[in-house]
Amino acid sequence: MLKSKMNWDFTYSSDHSEDDLINELLRQRNIRTEEEKDKFLHPSLSMLHDPFLINGMRKAVNRVKEAIDAGESILVFGDYDADGVSSTALMMECLGSMGAECEYYIPNRFTEGYGPNETAFRLAYQQGYSLIITVDNGIAAAHEAKVARELGIDLIITDHHEIQNELPDAFTILHPKTSVKYPFHELAGVGVAFKFAHALLGEHPAHLLDLVALGTVADLVPLQEENRVLVTYGLEGLTKTRRPGLQAIKKLNNIEGYVDEEAVGFMIGPRLNAVGRLQDASPAVDLLLTKDPEEAEELAEFVQELNKERQQIVQDIAAEAETILGSSTEDEVIVVARAGWNPGVLGIVASKLVRKFDRPAIVLSIDEETQQAKGSARSIDAYDMFGNCMEVRDLFLHFGGDAQAAGMTLSLENVDTLRSELCRLAKEKLKPEDYQQSLGITMSLTLEEVTIKQIEFINQLRPFGMANPKPYFHIKNKAKEIRLIGSKKNHLKFTLEDDKARLDAIAFGRGEAYAYIAPQSPIEFVGQLSINEWNGMRKPQLMVEDLAVNHWQLFDMRGTKHLSKHFQGPMDDLACVSFSGLQQGMDGVPVFSFTDETVKNYRSLIVLDLPENLDQMRDLLTSAQADRLYLTYSIEGDAFMQTLPTREHFKYFYGMLKKKGSFNIEKDSVLLSRHKGWQVDSIKFICNVFFDLDFVTMKDGYLRVNKQPEQKDLTESRTYQKRQEQIEVEKTLYYSTYRELREWIEAQLESAGPNVKEEIGHGL
């Protein structure tokens, strides 16, 4: 067996047809009426809501136009993530096109933290700004709003984050969730900024949609309703963008043709985020705003290098965190802290720990001067990080977030208490299976059903993202070929094939599973379908998210010498089994007799030698509980390849012995061998059979006929029986093909009866 890493959630009807696929996908998204289907499958800019349905929009538009007319200086106050950077660029471009005197300001993550701060507002006042517009932040800035009012600065807040207990006393607030009449509450920060730009310009600013797609996809907001429309058209804008900065970043990362949501989410977005994670985020804004191709190339290369640095920092911190944790990775909640870690990347590190250990994780950077720990948390589906942390809220100096992600600051002396309290809560609320990630499966398909047409049906649901996930499909098939690929041989490529179809399946980062999968094993895959285009050829492929083998497996290593050198299977829960009393198998692995009850306790068994008869092997198969069976035996003597003497051989020998009177076993066997062309071992075998049956006597190396033998059949001889058994053992267990051997083992398990099969479950 090979267990899946995730819990597979089958939520569909098993009966389906190709035409049902889209309907099933839409049903799972709670889209049922024809009108709902048409809107989802054919988004249009006409579906966007009137921006003036957002409370305060008219007041905000009038104030901005008044400022432009009066020549006032306007400050756009942004944020350092991809949503904040794209929001800042969008608002700057909108205001600039209206002739405004405007600049932007993004707080430094390390020295100022998130959102507005009093120092920045006072600096803006000293520099002559009379109007500040926040983008992607500000809804929690109650104190800073008071400061702005005291300074005589009008503050327009545009934000999408969760509303706090106290709304800031700003000039006006543009926030979908404070607007009862506005139909959609899940816009990203850049989406709110776009609505403001729409209201300011009096029309859909289509030239800004590329920026909207960047921020919306990167911020992981639900891709439903307005967001779906904005991203659909925004991705088209990104594909055709004339912005030198985006063209440069696309070129550096070999993004050609249509720019889809995956290119934004996994390539462009992380690079924009990397800037603010390591330093001041201004270069990311400048990259989006510059009109100069040369400056764009320089900025793109700078951003690219920062992202590489960010990746290395994440890798280093994750490795250090694992070293610090040691056996603590078995804790219900991982909490790890160290001085000197970059706070800007700790959320990414926490995510890596969650994926690797299937545990909620909190990663903290210690400030030794203040004796405080600041960092980020990420969680598993079943553990509400926000809710559980709120139960111990008194341990934090600052805390905020949601069920799956949070940020926090606490005194260093409270770190151990936090760990123990969160672990206690997890023990009380979670079951063992809750620690496995859940993987929702849209439908099970056969190889024949995986076609280019089917995948094109699926792609009608794009863009995929939050609340509109790319569907996962379940496929069960044997692999014709399994290969390790990649420079580090840490990925797997499967070639799946049956009588009607063929499909390649790629499992990135699953190279360790190679040793757990035997040939011809029925493998179950869960993954996403895509179209592989190469040299003008298009064919479907499966990008594997998880896989499992829910059946015992046979690993054929017959004839292997130097077992320790060639064995590549997992060493955990492994034992050797011998039929002949061997004491030595493989270094560090215990050896048991096949009759030892202890064998039942091991999930992987190495069979070191052949049994005396097939019944012994049947006994092992029907009593063991193993998931993996490694057959490593060799043969000596090769009974199967030696011809068993026929009755004519026995008849001739007996007649010759009666005529001659005596037979010297050593000398005469050689002479008879030359005369008849028989093997010496066959002649000695005949002698032993006759001796077993009392047809002859044996004394001083001479064989003589017993004058009054009882009539017996050759098969009554134990020597004859053992040779027949040995031939059958070698034929069945050694000289058989892999398929023949596997089928024989399956037949033994079937004949063992339902009680045995129920007892052994998924084992042998």
C-alpha positions in Angstrom: 0.0 0.0 0.0 0.9 3.6 -0.4 -1.3 5.9 1.7 -2.6 9.2 0.3 -1.2 12.3 2.0 -4.7 13.9 2.0 -8.2 13.0 2.9 -10.0 12.5 -0.4 -13.5 13.9 -0.4 -15.7 12.3 -3.0 -18.8 14.5 -3.3 -20.2 13.5 -6.6 -22.6 11.0 -8.2 -20.8 8.1 -9.8 -23.0 8.2 -12.9 -22.0 10.8 -15.4 -21.5 11.6 -19.0 -19.3 14.0 -20.8 -22.2 16.5 -21.2 -22.8 16.3 -17.4 -19.3 17.5 -16.5 -20.0 21.2 -16.8 -23.3 20.9 -15.0 -21.6 19.0 -12.2 -18.9 21.6 -11.9 -21.5 24.4 -11.8 -23.7 22.5 -9.3 -20.7 22.2 -7.0 -20.4 26.0 -7.3 -24.1 26.4 -6.4 -24.9 27.7 -9.9 -28.2 26.1 -11.0 -30.4 28.4 -13.1 -29.8 29.1 -16.8 -29.3 32.8 -16.0 -26.7 32.0 -13.4 -24.9 29.6 -15.8 -24.9 32.2 -18.5 -23.5 34.9 -16.3 -20.8 32.6 -14.9 -19.7 31.1 -18.3 -19.9 34.4 -20.2 -18.8 37.3 -17.9 -19.3 40.8 -19.3 -18.2 44.3 -18.2 -21.9 45.2 -18.3 -22.3 43.0 -15.2 -20.2 45.4 -13.1 -22.2 47.3 -10.5 -22.6 51.1 -10.3 -19.7 52.4 -8.3 -21.9 55.0 -6.7 -23.8 52.3 -4.9 -20.8 52.3 -2.5 -21.4 54.6 0.4 -19.5 57.8 0.3 -18.5 57.5 -3.4 -20.1 60.8 -4.5 -18.5 62.7 -1.6 -15.1 61.2 -2.4 -15.4 62.0 -6.1 -16.3 65.6 -5.4 -13.5 66.0 -3.0 -10.9 64.7 -5.4 -12.1 66.9 -8.3 -12.1 69.9 -5.9 -8.5 69.1 -5.0 -7.5 68.8 -8.6 -9.2 72.1 -9.5 -7.5 73.9 -6.6 -4.1 72.4 -7.3 -3.9 70.6 -3.9 -1.3 67.9 -3.3 -2.8 64.4 -3.0 -1.0 61.5 -1.3 -1.9 57.9 -2.2 -1.1 55.8 0.9 -0.6 52.2 -0.2 0.5 48.8 1.1 3.5 46.7 0.4 1.9 43.5 -0.9 0.9 42.8 -4.5 -2.7 44.0 -3.9 -1.4 47.2 -2.3 1.2 47.8 -4.9 -1.2 47.4 -7.8 -3.8 49.5 -6.0 -1.3 52.3 -5.6 -0.2 52.1 -9.2 -3.9 52.1 -10.4 -4.8 55.1 -8.2 -1.7 57.1 -9.3 -2.4 56.5 -12.9 -6.1 57.5 -12.6 -5.3 60.7 -10.7 -2.4 61.5 -13.0 -4.7 61.2 -16.1 -7.0 63.7 -14.4 -4.2 66.2 -14.0 -3.8 65.8 -10.2 -0.7 66.7 -8.3 -0.1 63.4 -6.6 2.6 61.1 -5.1 2.4 57.8 -3.3 3.7 56.6 0.0 4.1 52.9 1.1 5.1 52.2 4.7 8.1 50.1 5.4 7.1 46.7 6.6 10.0 46.5 9.1 10.1 50.0 10.5 6.4 51.1 10.2 4.4 48.0 9.8 1.0 47.7 8.1 -1.3 50.5 7.4 -1.4 54.2 8.2 0.7 55.6 11.0 0.9 58.9 12.8 4.5 59.7 11.9 3.8 59.2 8.2 0.7 61.4 8.4 2.6 64.2 10.2 5.3 64.0 7.5 2.7 64.3 4.8 1.3 67.4 6.5 4.8 69.0 6.7 5.2 68.3 2.9 2.0 70.1 2.1 -0.5 67.3 1.4 -4.1 68.2 2.2 -5.8 65.1 0.9 -4.7 61.5 1.6 -6.3 58.5 -0.2 -5.6 55.1 1.3 -5.7 52.0 -1.0 -5.9 48.5 0.4 -5.6 49.7 4.0 -7.0 52.2 6.5 -10.2 50.6 7.8 -8.5 49.9 11.2 -6.8 53.3 11.3 -9.1 55.0 13.9 -6.2 56.8 15.7 -4.6 57.9 12.4 -7.9 59.3 11.2 -8.1 61.5 14.3 -4.6 62.7 13.6 -5.5 63.6 10.1 -8.5 65.5 11.2 -6.4 67.4 13.8 -3.9 68.3 11.1 -6.6 69.5 8.7 -6.0 66.7 6.2 -9.0 65.1 4.5 -8.7 61.3 4.6 -10.5 59.1 2.1 -10.2 55.5 3.0 -10.6 52.8 0.3 -10.2 49.3 1.8 -11.6 45.8 1.7 -10.3 44.3 4.9 -12.5 43.2 7.8 -14.3 46.0 9.6 -13.2 46.6 13.2 -15.3 47.6 16.2 -14.6 51.3 15.6 -14.8 52.9 12.1 -12.2 55.7 11.6 -13.6 59.2 11.6 -12.4 59.9 8.1 -13.6 62.4 5.5 -15.3 59.4 3.9 -14.8 55.6 3.7 -15.2 53.6 0.5 -15.7 50.0 1.6 -18.2 47.5 0.1 -18.9 46.0 3.5 -20.0 49.3 4.9 -22.4 49.8 1.9 -25.8 48.1 2.3 -26.8 48.8 -1.3 -23.6 47.5 -2.9 -24.4 43.9 -4.0 -20.8 42.4 -3.8 -18.6 42.5 -0.7 -15.5 40.5 -1.7 -13.6 43.0 -3.9 -9.8 43.1 -3.4 -8.2 46.4 -2.4 -7.4 47.0 -6.1 -11.0 46.2 -6.9 -12.2 49.0 -4.6 -9.6 51.4 -6.1 -10.9 50.5 -9.6 -14.5 51.3 -8.6 -13.2 54.7 -7.3 -11.4 55.2 -10.6 -14.5 54.3 -12.5 -16.5 56.9 -10.6 -13.8 59.5 -11.0 -13.4 59.0 -14.8 -17.1 58.5 -15.5 -16.5 55.3 -17.5 -14.9 51.8 -17.1 -11.2 52.4 -17.1 -10.4 49.3 -19.2 -6.7 50.3 -19.4 -6.4 49.7 -15.7 -7.9 46.2 -15.7 -4.4 44.5 -16.0 -3.6 46.0 -12.6 -6.9 44.8 -11.2 -6.2 41.3 -12.3 -2.7 41.4 -10.6 -4.0 42.5 -7.2 -7.2 40.4 -7.2 -5.5 37.1 -8.1 -2.5 37.7 -5.8 -4.7 38.6 -2.8 -6.7 35.4 -3.0 -10.1 36.9 -2.8 -13.1 34.8 -4.1 -13.2 34.8 -7.9 -16.9 35.2 -8.0 -19.4 37.7 -9.5 -17.6 41.1 -10.0 -14.1 39.6 -9.3 -14.7 37.0 -12.0 -15.5 39.7 -14.5 -12.6 41.9 -13.5 -10.1 39.1 -13.6 -11.4 37.7 -16.9 -11.0 41.0 -18.6 -7.9 41.9 -16.6 -6.0 38.8 -17.8 -6.8 39.7 -21.4 -5.3 43.1 -20.5 -2.2 41.5 -19.0 -1.8 39.5 -22.2 -1.9 42.6 -24.4 -0.4 45.0 -21.8 1.7 47.9 -23.1 3.2 48.6 -19.7 7.0 48.3 -20.1 7.4 47.0 -16.6 4.9 44.1 -17.1 6.4 43.4 -20.5 9.8 43.2 -18.9 8.8 40.9 -16.1 6.9 38.6 -18.5 10.0 38.4 -20.7 12.3 37.6 -17.8 10.0 34.7 -16.8 9.2 33.4 -20.3 5.5 34.2 -20.0 4.3 34.1 -23.5 0.9 34.1 -25.1 -2.1 34.2 -23.0 -1.4 35.2 -19.4 -3.6 33.1 -17.2 -4.3 33.2 -13.4 -1.6 30.7 -12.7 1.1 33.0 -14.3 -0.2 35.8 -12.0 -0.5 33.7 -8.9 2.7 31.8 -9.2 5.1 34.1 -11.1 4.2 37.8 -11.3 2.4 38.1 -8.0 5.2 36.5 -5.9 7.8 38.8 -7.5 5.8 41.9 -6.7 5.3 40.6 -3.1 9.0 39.8 -2.7 10.0 43.5 -2.8 7.9 44.5 0.2 9.0 41.4 2.0 12.6 42.3 1.9 12.7 46.1 1.7 10.7 49.3 0.8 8.1 48.3 -1.8 8.5 51.4 -4.0 10.4 49.6 -6.8 7.4 47.4 -7.4 5.1 50.4 -7.8 7.7 52.1 -10.1 7.9 48.9 -12.2 4.1 49.1 -12.9 4.1 52.9 -13.5 7.2 53.5 -15.6 6.9 54.4 -19.3 10.6 54.0 -19.9 11.6 50.6 -21.4 15.1 50.8 -20.1 14.1 51.7 -16.6 11.5 48.9 -16.8 14.1 46.3 -17.7 16.4 47.5 -14.8 13.5 47.4 -12.3 12.3 44.0 -13.5 15.8 42.5 -13.1 16.0 44.1 -9.6 12.6 42.6 -8.7 13.6 39.2 -10.1 16.8 39.2 -8.0 14.9 40.1 -4.9 12.6 37.3 -5.5 15.5 34.8 -5.8 16.9 36.3 -2.5 13.4 35.9 -0.9 13.3 32.2 -2.0 16.7 31.5 -0.5 15.8 33.2 2.7 12.6 31.2 3.0 14.5 28.0 2.2 17.1 28.8 4.9 14.6 29.7 7.6 12.4 26.6 6.8 15.5 24.4 7.2 16.5 26.1 10.5 13.0 25.8 11.8 12.9 22.1 11.1 16.2 21.7 12.9 15.0 23.6 15.9 11.7 21.6 16.0 13.3 18.1 15.9 10.7 15.8 17.4 8.4 18.7 18.1 6.9 18.3 14.6 4.6 15.8 16.3 3.1 18.6 18.4 -0.5 19.3 17.6 0.4 22.9 16.8 4.0 23.8 15.7 5.4 27.0 17.3 9.0 27.8 16.4 10.9 31.0 17.2 14.4 32.4 16.6 16.2 35.7 16.6 17.3 37.2 13.3 14.6 35.7 11.0 13.1 38.1 8.4 9.5 38.8 9.5 8.5 39.5 5.9 8.7 35.9 4.9 7.5 34.1 8.0 4.0 33.5 6.6 5.6 31.6 3.6 7.7 29.6 6.0 4.7 28.7 8.1 2.8 27.6 5.0 5.7 25.3 4.1 5.7 23.7 7.5 1.9 23.2 7.3 2.2 21.4 4.0 5.1 19.3 5.1 3.9 18.2 8.6 0.1 18.6 8.3 0.1 20.8 11.4 -1.0 24.4 12.2 2.3 26.4 12.3 3.4 29.6 13.9 6.8 31.0 13.0 8.2 33.9 15.0 11.1 36.2 14.8 12.6 37.2 18.2 13.6 40.8 18.8 16.2 40.4 21.6 16.2 44.1 22.4 12.5 44.3 23.1 12.2 40.7 24.2 9.2 40.3 21.8 8.4 37.7 19.2 6.6 38.8 16.0 5.5 36.5 13.2 2.8 34.7 11.2 0.6 31.7 11.5 -0.9 29.4 8.9 -3.4 26.6 9.6 -5.0 23.4 8.4 -8.7 23.3 7.4 -9.9 21.8 10.6 -8.2 24.2 13.0 -9.5 27.8 13.2 -6.3 29.7 14.0 -8.1 33.0 14.6 -10.8 31.5 16.9 -8.3 29.4 18.9 -5.9 32.3 19.3 -8.7 34.5 20.5 -9.3 32.1 23.3 -5.8 33.0 24.6 -5.9 36.6 23.4 -4.3 37.8 26.6 -1.0 36.2 25.6 -0.6 38.6 22.6 0.4 42.2 22.4 -1.0 42.5 18.9 -3.1 39.9 17.0 -5.2 39.8 13.8 -6.2 37.4 11.0 -8.7 34.8 10.0 -9.3 31.0 10.3 -6.3 30.1 8.1 -3.8 32.9 8.5 -2.9 35.3 11.3 -0.2 37.8 12.3 0.9 38.4 15.9 3.3 40.0 18.4 3.8 38.6 21.9 6.3 38.8 24.7 9.1 36.2 24.5 8.2 34.8 27.9 4.7 33.8 26.5 5.9 31.8 23.5 6.1 28.4 25.4 2.7 29.1 27.0 1.2 29.9 23.6 2.5 26.6 22.3 1.1 24.5 25.1 -2.2 26.3 25.1 -2.8 25.9 21.4 -1.7 22.3 21.6 -4.2 21.7 24.4 -7.0 23.3 22.4 -6.1 21.1 19.4 -6.2 18.0 21.5 -9.6 18.9 22.7 -11.1 19.7 19.3 -9.3 17.7 16.6 -9.4 14.0 15.7 -6.4 12.3 14.1 -7.9 12.4 10.6 -8.4 16.2 11.0 -4.6 16.7 10.5 -4.8 15.5 7.0 -5.5 18.1 4.4 -8.8 17.6 2.6 -8.9 17.3 -1.2 -12.3 17.7 -2.8 -12.8 15.5 -5.9 -15.0 16.7 -8.7 -15.4 13.4 -10.5 -13.8 10.0 -11.2 -12.8 9.5 -14.9 -11.5 6.7 -17.0 -8.5 7.2 -19.3 -10.9 7.2 -22.3 -12.8 10.1 -20.8 -9.7 12.3 -20.5 -9.7 14.2 -23.8 -8.7 17.5 -25.2 -12.4 18.3 -25.6 -13.1 17.4 -22.0 -10.3 19.7 -20.8 -11.6 22.6 -23.0 -15.0 22.1 -21.3 -13.3 22.5 -17.9 -11.4 25.6 -19.0 -14.7 27.4 -19.6 -14.8 27.8 -15.8 -11.5 29.8 -15.8 -10.2 31.9 -14.2 -9.8 29.5 -11.3 -9.0 30.7 -7.8 -10.6 31.1 -4.4 -14.3 30.0 -4.4 -13.8 28.7 -7.9 -11.0 26.1 -7.5 -9.6 24.2 -10.4 -11.3 20.9 -10.3 -9.6 17.7 -9.1 -10.3 14.4 -10.8 -9.8 10.9 -9.6 -8.3 8.3 -12.0 -7.4 4.7 -11.2 -5.2 2.7 -13.6 -2.0 0.7 -13.8 1.1 2.4 -15.0 2.8 1.0 -18.0 5.9 3.0 -17.0 7.1 4.9 -13.9 10.2 7.2 -14.2 12.0 9.5 -11.8 12.6 12.8 -13.6 14.2 16.1 -12.8 17.8 17.0 -12.1 17.4 15.8 -8.5 15.2 12.9 -9.5 12.5 14.1 -7.1 9.6 14.1 -9.5 7.6 11.1 -11.0 6.3 10.6 -14.5 3.7 7.9 -15.0 2.5 6.6 -18.4 -1.0 5.3 -17.9 -2.4 3.0 -20.6 -5.3 0.7 -21.3 -6.8 -0.8 -24.4 -8.4 2.5 -25.5 -6.3 5.4 -24.2 -3.0 6.7 -22.9 -2.3 9.5 -20.5 0.9 11.0 -18.9 0.7 11.9 -15.2 3.3 14.1 -13.6 3.7 14.2 -9.8 6.1 17.0 -8.8 8.0 16.5 -5.6 6.8 12.9 -5.1 10.0 11.1 -6.0 10.0 9.4 -2.6 7.0 7.4 -3.6 8.9 5.6 -6.3 10.1 2.9 -4.0 6.6 2.3 -2.7 5.0 1.5 -6.1 5.4 -2.0 -7.6 4.9 -2.8 -11.3 1.4 -3.4 -12.4 -0.1 -2.0 -9.2 -3.5 -0.3 -9.6 -2.6 3.3 -8.7 -5.2 5.9 -7.7 -4.4 9.5 -8.7 -6.1 12.8 -7.8 -5.0 15.7 -9.9 -5.8 18.5 -12.3 -6.1 18.1 -16.1 -4.2 20.2 -18.5 -3.1 20.3 -22.1 0.5 19.7 -22.9 1.6 21.5 -26.0 5.0 20.5 -27.5 6.2 20.9 -31.1 2.8 21.6 -32.4 1.3 18.5 -30.6 -1.5 18.8 -28.1 -2.3 16.0 -25.6 -4.0 15.8 -22.2 -2.0 15.2 -19.1 -2.7 14.9 -15.4 -0.9 17.1 -12.9 -0.9 14.8 -9.8 -1.8 16.4 -6.4 -1.9 13.1 -4.5 -1.7 9.4 -5.2 -2.3 6.1 -3.4 -2.0 2.4 -3.8 -4.9 0.8 -1.8 -3.8 -2.8 -2.4 -0.9 -5.1 -1.4 2.1 -4.9 -3.7 4.6 -7.4 -5.0 8.2 -6.3 -5.5 10.1 -8.8 -7.7 13.7 -9.1 -6.7 14.2 -12.8 -7.4 17.8 -13.8 -7.8 19.1 -10.6 -6.1 22.5 -10.9 -4.6 23.9 -8.4 -2.1 20.4 -7.5 -0.8 21.5 -4.6 1.4 23.1 -2.9 -1.6 20.2 -3.3 -4.0 17.2 -2.9 -1.7 15.5 0.5 -2.3 12.2 0.1 -0.4 11.2 1.9 2.8 13.0 0.6 5.9 10.2 1.3 8.4 8.1 -1.6 9.6 10.3 -4.1 7.7 11.2 -7.7 8.5 12.8 -10.7 6.7 11.2 -14.1 6.6 12.9 -17.5 6.1 11.6 -20.9 5.3 14.9 -22.7 6.0 16.0 -21.1 9.2 18.3 -18.4 7.8 19.6 -16.1 10.5 21.0 -13.3 8.3 19.0 -11.2 5.8 19.7 -7.5 5.5 21.7 -5.3 7.8 19.5 -3.9 10.6 16.4 -5.9 9.6 15.1 -8.7 11.9 14.7 -12.2 10.5 11.9 -14.5 11.5 10.8 -18.0 10.6 7.7 -18.1 8.5 5.8 -19.8 11.4 6.6 -17.0 13.8 3.5 -15.1 14.9 5.6 -11.9 15.1 5.6 -11.7 11.3 2.0 -10.4 11.5 3.2 -7.2 13.1 5.2 -6.0 10.1 3.7 -4.3 7.0 6.7 -5.0 4.7 8.2 -8.5 4.4 11.4 -9.7 2.6 11.2 -13.4 1.6 14.8 -14.6 1.7 14.5 -18.2 0.4 12.1 -20.6 -1.3 9.8 -22.8 0.8 10.0 -26.6 0.7 6.5 -26.7 -0.8 3.8 -24.3 -1.9 1.7 -25.0 1.2 4.3 -23.2 3.3 4.1 -20.1 1.0 0.3 -20.3 1.3 0.5 -20.3 5.0 2.6 -17.2 5.0 0.4 -15.4 2.6 -2.8 -16.1 4.4 -1.5 -15.3 7.9 0.7 -12.2 7.2 -0.6 -8.7 7.4 2.0 -7.1 5.0 1.2 -4.4 2.5 4.5 -5.0 0.6 6.1 -8.3 -0.3 9.7 -8.4 -1.5 10.7 -11.7 -3.1 14.5 -11.9 -3.0 15.3 -15.6 -3.1 17.7 -17.4 -5.4 17.8 -21.2 -6.1 20.4 -23.8 -5.7 20.3 -27.2 -7.5 17.7 -25.9 -10.1 15.3 -28.9 -9.9 13.0 -27.3 -12.4 15.6 -27.2 -15.1 16.6 -30.9 -14.4 14.5 -33.4 -16.2 12.6 -35.6 -13.7 13.4 -39.3 -14.6 10.5 -41.0 -16.4 9.0 -44.4 -15.5 11.0 -45.8 -18.4 14.2 -44.6 -16.7 13.2 -46.3 -13.5 12.2 -49.5 -15.3 15.5 -49.7 -17.2 17.6 -49.0 -14.1 15.7 -51.7 -12.1 16.2 -54.2 -14.8 19.8 -53.4 -15.1 20.3 -53.8 -11.4 18.6 -57.2 -11.2 20.7 -58.4 -14.1 24.0 -57.0 -12.7 23.3 -57.9 -9.1 25.0 -54.9 -7.5 25.7 -51.3 -8.3 28.5 -49.1 -7.0 26.7 -45.8 -6.5 29.8 -43.6 -7.0 31.7 -45.4 -9.8 28.9 -47.1 -11.7 26.8 -43.9 -11.8 29.5 -42.3 -13.9 29.8 -45.2 -16.2 26.0 -45.4 -16.7 25.9 -41.7 -17.3 28.3 -42.0 -20.1 26.5 -45.0 -21.6 22.9 -43.6 -21.4 23.6 -39.9 -21.4 21.8 -39.5 -18.1 22.9 -37.0 -15.5 24.7 -38.5 -12.5 22.4 -36.6 -10.1 19.4 -38.2 -11.9 20.9 -41.7 -11.4 21.5 -41.0 -7.7 17.9 -39.7 -7.4 16.6 -43.0 -8.9 18.7 -44.9 -6.3 17.3 -42.9 -3.4 13.7 -43.3 -4.7 14.2 -47.1 -4.8 15.7 -47.1 -1.4 12.7 -45.1 0.0 10.4 -47.8 -1.5 12.4 -50.7 -0.1 13.0 -51.9 -3.6 16.8 -52.0 -2.9 19.2 -52.2 0.0 22.2 -50.0 0.3 25.4 -51.1 2.1 29.0 -50.0 1.8 28.2 -47.8 -1.2 26.6 -50.7 -3.1 23.0 -51.0 -4.2 21.3 -54.4 -4.4 17.8 -55.5 -5.3 15.5 -56.5 -2.4 14.4 -60.0 -3.4 10.9 -59.6 -1.9 9.8 -55.9 -2.3 6.2 -54.8 -1.8 4.5 -53.3 -4.8 4.5 -49.5 -4.4 4.1 -46.5 -6.7 7.0 -44.2 -7.3 5.0 -41.3 -5.9 5.0 -43.0 -2.5 8.7 -42.2 -2.2 9.3 -39.1 0.0 12.4 -38.4 -2.2 10.2 -38.4 -5.3 7.6 -36.3 -3.6 10.1 -33.7 -2.5 11.6 -33.5 -6.0 8.1 -32.9 -7.4 7.4 -30.3 -4.8 10.7 -28.6 -5.4 10.0 -28.5 -9.2 6.5 -27.1 -8.5 7.9 -24.5 -6.1 10.6 -23.3 -8.6 8.1 -23.3 -11.5 5.5 -21.3 -9.6 7.7 -19.0 -7.4 10.9 -18.6 -9.4 10.6 -19.2 -13.1 7.1 -17.6 -13.4 6.6 -14.2 -14.9 5.7 -11.3 -12.7 2.1 -11.4 -13.9 1.9 -15.2 -13.3 3.3 -14.9 -9.8 1.0 -12.1 -8.8 -2.0 -13.9 -10.2 -1.0 -17.1 -8.2 -0.7 -15.1 -5.0 -4.1 -13.4 -5.6 -5.6 -16.9 -6.2 -4.3 -18.1 -2.8 -5.8 -15.1 -1.1 -9.1 -15.7 -2.8 -9.1 -19.4 -1.9 -8.4 -18.5 1.7 -12.0 -17.6 2.2 -13.9 -14.5 3.3 -12.8 -14.7 7.0 -9.1 -14.6 6.2 -9.6 -11.8 3.6 -11.6 -9.8 6.1 -9.0 -10.3 8.7 -6.0 -9.2 6.5 -7.8 -6.2 5.0 -5.5 -4.3 2.7 -2.6 -6.4 3.7 -1.5 -9.7 2.2 
